[in-house]
Amino acid sequence: MRRFLTFKGFRTSLTLRVLSTTLVLTTIVLWVVGSALFNRISTGVVNEKIKSSLSESTLAVFSAQFRFSSGGTTDESLKKIAQEVVNAKKSIRATDSGREVILIRSAKNLDPAVAIDTVSNRVSYDSIPNDLRERLLNSSEPLWARSTIQYVNGNKVPGIVVGDKISIPRVGPYDIYFLFSFESQAHTIDLIKRYLFLAGFILLFLIIGITWLVIRQVISPVQAAARIAEQFTAGDFAKRMSVAGSDEISRLGNSFNAMAFSLEQQIKRLENLSQVQQRFVSDVSHELRTPLTTIRMASDLIYAYRDKFEPNISRSAELLQSQIDRFELLLADLLEVSRFDATEAAMEISEIDLNEMVSRCIADLSLISKEKMVVVNLQQDSANSFVEVDARRIERILRNLLTNAIDHAEEKPVDVTIKSNDSALSVSIRDYGVGIDPNLISRVFERFWRADPARTRTRGGTGLGLSIAQEDAHLHKGTLKAWGKLNEGAQFILTLPRRSGGKITVEPIEILIG
């Protein structure tokens, strides 16, 4: 049952779930009701047979007693009457049922003048239950019991045995047993059972059909809404639900269409705003490059002659030079972001050795790490570290992650690990510094977001590095994941497919949890 409940079609189809539930519940109800009805009918049929058998036996005993009392008392006469009694099946009334008769000496009759024990139709004496004979011995009333009627040829049929006593002149007390077959009743009960099963199946299919029709009336609008919602997800906002009538489903359709119209308008406004924003960022970035170039030329000239100026002016020249460098970096990042937003970012794919690139980046940042008193540990477990990527973009990601780790390590080591499998390579950069609040991890890739606004930017970052790094990773069909905990450090894992445009089946390094 558990496996059935996890079956995809059962989980994704409300119609199938409702029909399956209706089928199961209806089957249970029909089985319970049918069983109760069948038991009631079969019990009634059997009880009616027992009642009629007792009534018929009473009349038959009276008739037999009359014959023996009014007939001759010679041996031949008694035997003849006994034979007539056991064979008189239809001599009492038209409603008599077929029966067998056994006339047998009573256990109290130890020495009869003549033995007239006889049976009808070669029925076996074993058909009489022993307990019935024992009970009849001390009873003055007729008794009955369920039994199996047996014949000397081996045939057996279910039935009822009714026993009574008669007194035969010159012979003494005798027991007379009437055996009534249940064959007709069993055939009737079997026929009733077959018709109940047939009626149950017909009723079951009718209920399922009616349920399906009702479900279609309710589910069809919901399915239409789901299809339209999926088209909304794909970017088609022109679809609407067809509405007819004024019932609850129609009101749902009207509300859905109104919501769709509102969403369409909102998305169009947001798209326009986004386009305006992208154009503004792009235009501002391009327009600032020309005056910045002029400022750069003037700044370079001043910076070249800073030694000839007074100390205050010389220091100002150095500050001007550093801030222009930072301004140029910011403009470059803004231009890169505008390309991502406009989906115009292009890649130059080549095969590189990731081990070699990571080692080079660590070496390039060795002065910074020494200045921060941070030891960078490199673990290269991958023998085959070649990967098809845009080298410029991947190096930019690695430098950004390493720089951030060194800046926030607080004189604690930074562990860099490279692992690979058949489909991908992963680079993990783990520091043990100030860390990141786990509740803010989802925001680390937002533009201009800072984990701690009170901290100063020691290296003149733009606040766009991680955002650009994640976009670069996505361009390669890769992932960039983050983990952090306050005062325990942070971990960033870059995973790239081995082949350009390939698929990552299993990530070589899993992100920390908790």
TORKEDO-747215 format. One line per field, with one value per residue (C-alpha): x, y, z; residue number from 1. Coordinates in Angstrom, 1 decimal, padded with zeros to 4 digits, always signed. Example, Ala and Ser with C-alpha at 12.3 -4.5 7.8 and 13.67 -1.06 7.14 Angstrom:
BEGIN
x	c(+012.3:+013.7)
y	c(-004.5:-001.1)
z	c(+007.8:+007.1)
n	c(1:2)
This chain:
BEGIN
x	c(+000.0:+002.9:+004.5:+001.1:+000.8:+004.2:+003.4:+004.0:+000.6:-001.2:+000.7:+000.2:-003.4:-006.2:-008.7:-006.8:-006.6:-010.4:-011.3:-009.0:-010.3:-013.9:-013.2:-011.7:-014.3:-017.2:-015.8:-015.6:-019.1:-020.6:-018.8:-020.0:-023.6:-023.7:-022.3:-024.9:-027.7:-026.5:-026.3:-029.8:-031.3:-029.5:-030.4:-034.1:-034.1:-032.7:-035.0:-038.0:-036.9:-036.5:-039.9:-041.6:-039.7:-040.9:-044.4:-044.3:-042.7:-045.5:-048.1:-046.1:-045.7:-049.4:-050.2:-047.7:-049.1:-052.6:-051.6:-049.9:-052.8:-055.6:-053.7:-053.2:-050.9:-049.5:-045.8:-046.6:-049.0:-046.6:-043.8:-046.1:-047.3:-043.7:-042.7:-045.7:-044.8:-041.2:-042.2:-045.2:-043.5:-046.3:-049.3:-050.0:-050.3:-049.4:-046.8:-044.7:-041.1:-038.9:-037.6:-036.1:-037.5:-035.7:-037.8:-035.6:-036.2:-035.9:-033.1:-035.7:-037.2:-034.9:-036.9:-039.5:-041.9:-040.8:-038.1:-039.5:-036.5:-036.5:-035.3:-036.3:-034.2:-031.2:-030.4:-027.7:-028.4:-025.2:-027.2:-028.7:-026.5:-025.8:-026.5:-030.0:-030.8:-029.6:-031.6:-034.7:-034.5:-035.6:-037.8:-041.5:-041.3:-039.9:-036.3:-034.2:-030.5:-028.4:-026.7:-025.4:-027.7:-025.6:-026.6:-025.1:-023.8:-021.6:-023.7:-023.9:-026.1:-026.6:-029.9:-031.9:-033.0:-036.3:-036.8:-040.0:-041.4:-044.3:-045.8:-046.4:-048.8:-047.0:-043.6:-043.3:-041.7:-039.9:-038.0:-038.9:-036.6:-037.4:-034.4:-035.0:-032.4:-031.1:-030.0:-032.8:-032.1:-028.3:-029.0:-031.2:-028.6:-025.8:-028.0:-028.6:-024.9:-024.1:-026.7:-025.5:-022.0:-023.2:-025.3:-022.3:-020.0:-022.6:-023.3:-019.5:-018.9:-021.9:-020.6:-017.1:-018.7:-020.8:-017.8:-015.7:-018.3:-018.6:-014.8:-014.5:-016.9:-014.9:-011.4:-011.5:-011.5:-008.7:-006.7:-007.3:-006.0:-002.9:-002.2:-002.6:-000.4:+002.3:+002.1:+002.5:+005.6:+006.9:+006.2:+002.9:+000.6:-002.1:-004.0:-007.3:-009.7:-013.1:-015.9:-019.6:-022.3:-022.2:-021.4:-018.4:-016.2:-017.2:-016.3:-013.0:-012.4:-013.3:-011.0:-008.2:-008.5:-008.5:-005.4:-003.8:-004.5:-003.1:+000.0:+000.5:+000.3:+002.6:+005.2:+005.1:+005.7:+008.5:+010.0:+009.9:+011.5:+014.1:+014.9:+015.1:+017.4:+019.6:+019.8:+020.6:+023.4:+024.8:+024.6:+026.0:+028.9:+029.8:+029.3:+031.6:+034.4:+035.3:+035.6:+037.3:+039.9:+040.7:+040.8:+043.1:+045.5:+045.6:+045.9:+048.8:+050.6:+050.2:+051.1:+054.3:+055.5:+054.2:+057.7:+058.1:+055.1:+054.6:+053.8:+050.1:+049.7:+051.8:+049.5:+046.4:+047.9:+048.3:+044.7:+043.4:+045.2:+043.8:+040.3:+040.4:+041.6:+038.6:+036.3:+037.5:+036.9:+033.4:+032.7:+034.0:+031.8:+028.8:+029.4:+029.7:+026.5:+024.7:+025.8:+024.4:+021.1:+020.9:+022.0:+024.8:+027.6:+029.9:+032.4:+035.7:+036.0:+039.4:+040.8:+042.7:+044.4:+042.3:+045.0:+047.5:+045.0:+044.2:+047.9:+048.7:+045.9:+047.1:+050.7:+049.5:+047.7:+050.6:+051.6:+048.1:+047.9:+051.3:+050.1:+047.0:+049.1:+046.9:+048.2:+046.5:+046.5:+046.0:+044.8:+044.7:+043.1:+042.3:+044.8:+042.8:+042.0:+041.5:+038.2:+036.7:+035.9:+036.3:+039.6:+039.2:+035.8:+036.9:+040.1:+037.9:+035.7:+038.7:+040.5:+037.3:+036.6:+040.3:+040.4:+037.2:+038.4:+041.8:+040.1:+037.7:+040.0:+041.2:+044.7:+043.3:+044.1:+042.2:+041.7:+041.5:+040.4:+040.1:+038.2:+036.8:+034.7:+033.8:+031.4:+032.7:+035.4:+034.8:+036.9:+036.2:+037.5:+037.0:+038.0:+037.6:+037.1:+034.1:+031.7:+028.2:+024.9:+023.1:+019.9:+021.7:+023.4:+020.7:+021.7:+025.5:+025.1:+022.9:+024.4:+026.0:+025.0:+027.4:+027.2:+028.4:+027.8:+029.9:+033.0:+035.1:+036.2:+039.9:+040.6:+038.2:+035.6:+032.6:+030.0:+029.4:+032.1:+030.0:+027.1:+029.3:+031.0:+027.6:+026.6:+029.9:+029.3:+025.8:+027.2:+029.3:+026.2:+028.0:+027.1:+028.5:+027.2:+027.9:+027.8:+028.5:+028.2:+029.0:+032.5:+033.1:+033.9:+032.5:+032.7:+032.2:+032.2:+032.5:+031.5:+032.0:+031.2:+034.2:+033.0:+031.5:+027.7:+028.0:+025.8:+026.9:+025.6:+027.2:+029.0:+032.5:+032.3:+029.1:+028.4:+028.5:+025.1:+024.1)
y	c(+000.0:+002.4:+001.7:+002.4:+005.7:+006.8:+005.9:+009.0:+009.0:+008.7:+011.6:+013.9:+013.1:+014.3:+012.4:+009.2:+009.6:+010.4:+007.5:+005.1:+006.2:+005.9:+002.5:+001.2:+002.7:+001.6:-001.9:-002.1:-000.8:-003.0:-006.0:-005.3:-004.6:-007.5:-009.9:-008.8:-009.0:-012.4:-013.8:-012.4:-013.9:-017.3:-017.6:-016.8:-019.4:-022.1:-021.1:-021.3:-024.8:-025.9:-024.5:-026.2:-029.5:-029.5:-028.9:-031.6:-034.0:-033.5:-034.4:-037.3:-038.7:-038.4:-040.2:-043.0:-043.5:-043.6:-046.3:-048.5:-048.1:-048.9:-051.6:-055.3:-056.6:-059.6:-059.6:-059.2:-056.4:-054.5:-054.8:-053.7:-050.6:-049.8:-049.9:-047.7:-045.2:-044.7:-044.4:-042.1:-038.9:-037.3:-038.7:-036.1:-032.7:-031.0:-028.7:-031.6:-031.5:-034.4:-036.3:-039.6:-041.6:-043.9:-046.2:-047.7:-049.5:-047.3:-048.0:-048.8:-051.5:-054.4:-057.4:-056.5:-059.2:-058.5:-056.3:-053.7:-051.4:-049.9:-046.9:-045.1:-044.8:-046.7:-044.0:-044.8:-045.1:-043.0:-040.0:-039.8:-037.8:-039.9:-036.9:-036.6:-040.2:-039.8:-036.6:-038.2:-041.2:-039.0:-036.5:-036.5:-033.8:-034.0:-032.9:-031.8:-031.4:-030.3:-033.3:-034.7:-037.1:-040.1:-042.9:-046.4:-045.5:-042.8:-039.7:-037.0:-033.9:-031.3:-031.4:-031.6:-034.6:-034.4:-037.3:-038.4:-041.4:-043.7:-046.7:-049.8:-052.5:-055.9:-054.3:-051.5:-048.0:-047.0:-043.9:-042.3:-039.9:-037.6:-036.4:-033.2:-032.2:-028.6:-029.1:-026.8:-024.2:-024.4:-023.8:-020.9:-019.4:-019.9:-018.1:-015.3:-015.0:-014.8:-012.1:-010.1:-010.2:-009.1:-006.4:-005.3:-005.0:-003.1:-000.7:-000.3:+000.7:+003.0:+004.7:+005.0:+006.4:+008.9:+009.9:+010.4:+012.7:+014.7:+014.9:+016.1:+018.9:+020.0:+019.1:+020.4:+024.1:+023.4:+021.6:+024.5:+026.9:+024.7:+024.7:+028.4:+028.9:+026.8:+028.9:+032.0:+030.4:+029.9:+033.6:+033.5:+035.9:+036.1:+032.9:+033.1:+030.6:+030.2:+031.1:+030.0:+030.4:+032.0:+029.1:+028.7:+027.4:+030.3:+032.7:+030.9:+031.4:+035.1:+035.6:+033.7:+035.8:+039.0:+037.8:+036.9:+040.3:+042.0:+039.9:+040.6:+044.3:+044.1:+042.0:+044.4:+047.3:+045.5:+044.5:+048.1:+049.2:+046.5:+047.6:+051.2:+050.2:+048.1:+050.9:+053.4:+051.3:+050.6:+054.2:+055.6:+053.1:+053.9:+057.6:+057.7:+055.9:+059.0:+061.5:+058.8:+058.3:+062.0:+062.0:+058.9:+060.7:+063.7:+061.5:+059.5:+062.7:+064.1:+060.7:+060.5:+063.9:+063.3:+063.3:+067.0:+068.1:+068.9:+065.9:+066.7:+067.1:+064.0:+062.0:+063.4:+062.3:+058.7:+058.7:+060.1:+057.3:+054.5:+055.8:+056.1:+052.5:+051.6:+053.7:+051.9:+048.5:+049.6:+050.7:+047.4:+045.4:+047.5:+046.9:+043.2:+043.2:+045.0:+042.3:+039.6:+041.5:+041.9:+038.2:+039.4:+037.8:+035.7:+033.1:+032.1:+028.4:+026.7:+023.7:+024.7:+022.9:+023.9:+022.7:+025.1:+028.0:+027.7:+027.4:+030.5:+032.5:+031.5:+032.6:+035.9:+036.6:+035.5:+039.1:+039.8:+036.6:+037.3:+040.8:+039.3:+036.6:+033.9:+030.5:+029.1:+025.3:+023.7:+020.1:+018.7:+015.3:+015.4:+013.8:+014.8:+018.5:+019.6:+021.4:+023.3:+026.8:+030.5:+031.0:+034.7:+034.2:+031.2:+033.0:+036.0:+033.7:+032.1:+035.4:+036.9:+033.9:+033.7:+037.4:+037.3:+034.3:+035.9:+039.2:+037.5:+034.7:+036.8:+035.3:+031.7:+029.3:+029.0:+025.5:+025.1:+021.7:+020.4:+017.2:+015.7:+012.9:+011.8:+014.6:+017.6:+019.3:+021.2:+023.8:+024.4:+027.5:+027.3:+029.9:+029.9:+033.6:+035.8:+033.6:+034.5:+034.3:+031.2:+033.2:+035.6:+033.0:+033.4:+037.1:+036.7:+036.7:+039.9:+042.9:+045.5:+043.4:+043.3:+040.8:+043.4:+047.0:+048.2:+046.6:+048.7:+047.6:+047.1:+046.2:+048.6:+046.0:+047.0:+044.8:+043.0:+040.4:+037.4:+038.3:+038.3:+035.1:+033.3:+034.6:+033.4:+029.9:+029.7:+030.6:+027.5:+025.4:+025.1:+026.0:+028.3:+027.4:+029.1:+028.0:+030.0:+030.2:+033.1:+032.9:+029.5:+030.7:+030.3:+027.9:+028.5:+025.6:+026.2:+023.2:+023.1:+020.4:+018.9:+019.6:+022.9:+022.7:+019.3:+018.1:+017.7:+014.3:+014.2:+017.1:+016.0:+018.2:+018.6:+021.9:+021.8:+021.5:+023.0)
z	c(+000.0:+000.9:-002.5:-004.2:-002.4:-003.6:-007.2:-009.3:-011.0:-007.7:-006.2:-009.2:-010.2:-008.0:-010.2:-009.7:-006.0:-005.7:-008.0:-006.1:-002.7:-004.0:-005.4:-002.2:+000.1:-002.2:-002.4:+001.4:+001.9:-000.8:+000.7:+004.2:+003.1:+000.6:+003.2:+005.8:+003.2:+002.0:+005.5:+006.3:+003.2:+003.4:+007.1:+006.2:+003.5:+005.8:+008.7:+006.5:+005.3:+008.9:+009.8:+007.0:+007.6:+011.3:+010.3:+007.6:+010.0:+012.6:+010.0:+008.8:+012.3:+012.9:+009.6:+010.4:+013.9:+012.5:+010.0:+012.5:+015.0:+012.5:+010.4:+011.0:+013.7:+011.8:+010.9:+007.2:+007.9:+010.1:+007.6:+004.8:+006.8:+007.7:+004.0:+003.1:+005.8:+004.7:+001.0:+001.5:+000.3:-001.5:+000.2:+002.8:+001.1:-002.2:-000.5:+000.9:+000.0:-001.0:+002.0:+003.2:+006.1:+008.5:+010.8:+013.5:+016.7:+019.9:+022.3:+024.9:+022.8:+023.6:+022.4:+019.7:+018.5:+014.9:+013.4:+011.0:+010.7:+007.3:+005.2:+002.1:-001.1:+000.4:+002.8:+005.4:+009.1:+009.6:+008.5:+012.0:+014.4:+017.6:+019.8:+018.3:+019.1:+022.6:+023.1:+021.6:+024.0:+026.9:+025.0:+024.4:+021.7:+018.2:+017.9:+014.9:+014.0:+011.0:+009.4:+006.1:+004.4:+003.3:+000.9:+000.6:-002.8:-001.3:-002.2:+000.4:+000.6:+003.4:+005.2:+008.4:+010.4:+012.4:+014.9:+016.7:+018.5:+017.5:+019.2:+017.0:+018.2:+019.2:+018.4:+020.9:+020.6:+017.4:+016.3:+013.1:+011.4:+008.5:+006.4:+004.4:+001.8:+001.5:-002.1:-003.4:-000.8:-001.5:-005.1:-004.3:-001.9:-004.6:-007.1:-004.7:-004.1:-007.8:-008.3:-005.3:-006.8:-010.2:-008.7:-006.5:-009.6:-011.6:-008.7:-008.1:-011.8:-011.7:-008.6:-010.2:-013.4:-011.5:-009.3:-012.5:-014.0:-010.9:-010.6:-014.2:-013.5:-010.5:-011.6:-015.2:-014.2:-011.7:-014.4:-016.8:-014.1:-013.5:-017.3:-017.5:-014.4:-016.1:-019.2:-016.9:-015.6:-019.1:-019.8:-021.6:-019.8:-022.4:-021.5:-019.5:-018.1:-019.9:-017.6:-018.0:-015.3:-011.9:-009.6:-007.3:-010.1:-012.3:-009.5:-009.1:-012.9:-012.7:-009.7:-011.5:-014.6:-012.6:-010.8:-014.1:-015.5:-012.5:-012.6:-016.3:-015.7:-012.7:-014.6:-017.5:-015.2:-013.5:-016.8:-017.9:-014.7:-015.1:-018.6:-017.5:-014.7:-016.9:-019.5:-016.8:-015.3:-018.8:-020.0:-016.7:-016.8:-020.4:-020.0:-016.9:-018.7:-020.8:-018.0:-015.9:-018.6:-018.5:-014.7:-014.8:-017.2:-014.9:-011.8:-013.3:-014.1:-010.6:-009.1:-011.1:-009.6:-006.1:-004.7:-005.7:-003.8:-000.2:+002.0:+002.3:-001.4:-002.1:+000.3:-001.5:-004.9:-003.5:-002.2:-005.5:-007.4:-005.1:-005.3:-009.1:-009.2:-007.0:-009.2:-012.3:-010.7:-009.8:-013.3:-014.7:-012.3:-013.2:-016.9:-016.2:-014.2:-017.0:-019.5:-017.2:-016.9:-020.7:-021.1:-023.3:-021.3:-023.6:-022.8:-024.3:-023.6:-023.3:-021.4:-018.2:-015.3:-012.3:-009.9:-011.6:-011.6:-007.9:-007.0:-009.1:-007.4:-004.0:-005.0:-006.3:-003.0:-000.9:+000.1:+001.2:+003.3:+004.9:+005.7:+007.3:+009.0:+007.3:+006.2:+003.1:+003.0:-000.4:-000.7:-004.3:-004.4:-008.0:-010.4:-013.5:-012.9:-016.5:-017.2:-020.1:-018.9:-019.5:-017.8:-017.1:-015.4:-013.3:-012.1:-011.2:-009.0:-007.3:-006.6:-005.1:-002.9:-001.7:-001.1:+001.0:+003.0:+003.8:+004.7:+007.2:+008.5:+011.5:+011.4:+011.3:+008.5:+005.2:+003.8:+000.0:-001.3:-004.9:-005.6:-008.8:-010.2:-013.7:-014.3:-012.3:-010.2:-007.0:-005.2:-001.5:+000.3:+004.0:+006.6:+010.4:+011.0:+011.8:+009.8:+008.6:+010.3:+008.9:+008.6:+006.2:+003.9:+001.2:+000.9:+000.4:-003.4:-003.4:-005.0:-002.7:+000.4:+003.3:+006.2:+008.7:+007.6:+010.4:+008.9:+006.6:+003.2:+003.6:+000.0:-001.7:-002.8:-004.8:-003.2:-006.5:-006.3:-005.0:-007.2:-010.3:-009.1:-008.9:-012.4:-013.8:-012.2:-013.7:-017.1:-016.9:-015.8:-012.4:-008.9:-006.2:-002.7:+000.7:+004.3:+007.4:+011.2:+013.4:+014.9:+013.2:+009.7:+006.3:+003.3:-000.4:-002.9:-006.6:-008.7:-012.5:-015.1:-016.8:-020.3:-021.4:-021.2:-019.5:-016.6:-013.0:-011.8:-008.3:-006.7:-005.5:-002.4:-000.4:+001.4:+005.2:+007.0:+010.3)
n	c(1:2:3:4:5:6:7:8:9:10:11:12:13:14:15:16:17:18:19:20:21:22:23:24:25:26:27:28:29:30:31:32:33:34:35:36:37:38:39:40:41:42:43:44:45:46:47:48:49:50:51:52:53:54:55:56:57:58:59:60:61:62:63:64:65:66:67:68:69:70:71:72:73:74:75:76:77:78:79:80:81:82:83:84:85:86:87:88:89:90:91:92:93:94:95:96:97:98:99:100:101:102:103:104:105:106:107:108:109:110:111:112:113:114:115:116:117:118:119:120:121:122:123:124:125:126:127:128:129:130:131:132:133:134:135:136:137:138:139:140:141:142:143:144:145:146:147:148:149:150:151:152:153:154:155:156:157:158:159:160:161:162:163:164:165:166:167:168:169:170:171:172:173:174:175:176:177:178:179:180:181:182:183:184:185:186:187:188:189:190:191:192:193:194:195:196:197:198:199:200:201:202:203:204:205:206:207:208:209:210:211:212:213:214:215:216:217:218:219:220:221:222:223:224:225:226:227:228:229:230:231:232:233:234:235:236:237:238:239:240:241:242:243:244:245:246:247:248:249:250:251:252:253:254:255:256:257:258:259:260:261:262:263:264:265:266:267:268:269:270:271:272:273:274:275:276:277:278:279:280:281:282:283:284:285:286:287:288:289:290:291:292:293:294:295:296:297:298:299:300:301:302:303:304:305:306:307:308:309:310:311:312:313:314:315:316:317:318:319:320:321:322:323:324:325:326:327:328:329:330:331:332:333:334:335:336:337:338:339:340:341:342:343:344:345:346:347:348:349:350:351:352:353:354:355:356:357:358:359:360:361:362:363:364:365:366:367:368:369:370:371:372:373:374:375:376:377:378:379:380:381:382:383:384:385:386:387:388:389:390:391:392:393:394:395:396:397:398:399:400:401:402:403:404:405:406:407:408:409:410:411:412:413:414:415:416:417:418:419:420:421:422:423:424:425:426:427:428:429:430:431:432:433:434:435:436:437:438:439:440:441:442:443:444:445:446:447:448:449:450:451:452:453:454:455:456:457:458:459:460:461:462:463:464:465:466:467:468:469:470:471:472:473:474:475:476:477:478:479:480:481:482:483:484:485:486:487:488:489:490:491:492:493:494:495:496:497:498:499:500:501:502:503:504:505:506:507:508:509:510:511:512:513:514)
